[in-house]
Every structure is written in structure tokens, then in C-alpha cells.
Amino acid sequence: MMRDVPGQKRSEHFGRTHKPFQPLLGSDFGGVDEVEAKTRGFLARGIAVSAIAAIATTGAYALPTGNVTPLMTTWAVVGPIVGAMVTYYFGPQRYDAG
């Protein structure tokens, strides 16, 4: 048993009904839609920057050498990906989905 000592504060956490540092789940991060939109934006920017870097690199190689095969191969890989991104972000907007 603990006695009250003059000049010393007694611990107050024994009478509490809640924890002093209880986290509030979900209130600081926004909704799932916001997180998904940020993730999509981050990935789209990363893919776009990577595609631009690959095309610029192979173009810089093809310009002095005259060998355009690496540039054509890069476009064959990157072209459909960039086309899908452009279609997704700038394509027709449908509002009848639900």
C-alpha cells in the first residue's frame, strides 16, 4: 500500500478509464480513395519519367551511331504503356458506372 508523502504527487493513471496515448485510427490519413489516388499518381509519374528517360537515352545513342534498332525496341515496349496511361487520364469520362 502506498502512503501519501507530502510534496510528492500521486500517480493519476490508476483511476483513468482510457489510455493516455490512445491512437485515433483513420483520422489522420484520409480515406482509402485519397490514398489510392496518391498511389496511382505516384506510379504514373514514375512510369512517365522512366519512359522519357529510356526514350531519351536510346535516342541519344541512335543519333550519333545511326542505329535506331534500340530506339524502336524501346518504343515497342514503352509505347503501349504510355498509350494506356494517356487513355486513362485523358480519355473519355464516363459517369454512368454506378
N, C-alpha and C positions, 0 to 999 in steps of 0.2 A: 504494500500500500504506500502511496506517495503522499508525503506531507507537504503542505503549502509552506514554502520557505519565503520569508519576507524579502522583497527586492527581486525575486525571480519570477518570471512569467510562466504560467502554467501552459502546457501544450493544449492547443484548442482543437486539434484534429480528431480527438476521440469522440466528440459529440456531433460531428458532421454526418450528414446523410449522403453526401456526394463526394467524389474525389476532388482534390484541389486542382488537378490538371486534367480534367476530363476533356478529351478531344470532341469537337463537333464535326462529325463525319459529313462530308459533302458540301459544307457551306463555303469553303474557301476556294474550290476548284471549278465551279460552274457545272453545267450539265454535260451529259455524255455527248450530245450533239456538238457542243463547243470544242470538246477535246478531239472528236473525230474530225471536225473541220480544220483544226490546227494541225493535226497529223497529216491529213490529206494535203494541206498547203505546204507543209514542210517537205513531204515526199515529192510533190510536184515540182517545187523549186529545186530540190536536189537532183531529180532526174533531168530537168531542163538544163541546169548548169553542167551536169555531166555530159549531156548530149552536145551542148555547144562546145565544150572543151574537146570532146572526141572529134567533132567535125573540124574544128579549128586546127587541131593537131595534125590530122590526116591531110587537111587542105594545105597546111604549111609544108608538109612533106611532099605532096603532089606537085606543088607549084615549081620548085626548082628541079625536081627529078623528072617530071613529065609522066610519072607512073601514077595513074588515077585509080588503079585497082583497089588499094586500101581505102580510098575515099568512097568508092562505090560500095564496097563491103560495109563500111561504117554506116552509110546512108541506108543500106538494106536492113540493117539491124535497128538503127535509131529512128528511121522514118516512120514505121508503124506506131512506135511508142509515142513519138511526138504528135503524130496524127490523132491518136486516141486521146491524148491529153487536150489537144486543141478542140477536138469534137466535144469532149466532156465539159470543158469550161466555157466554150464559145458557141456550142451547138444550140439547136432549138430548145427552148424552155417549155416543158410540159407541166401543166398544173392539174391534169386530170387523173393523177396517180392515186388519189385517195382522199 
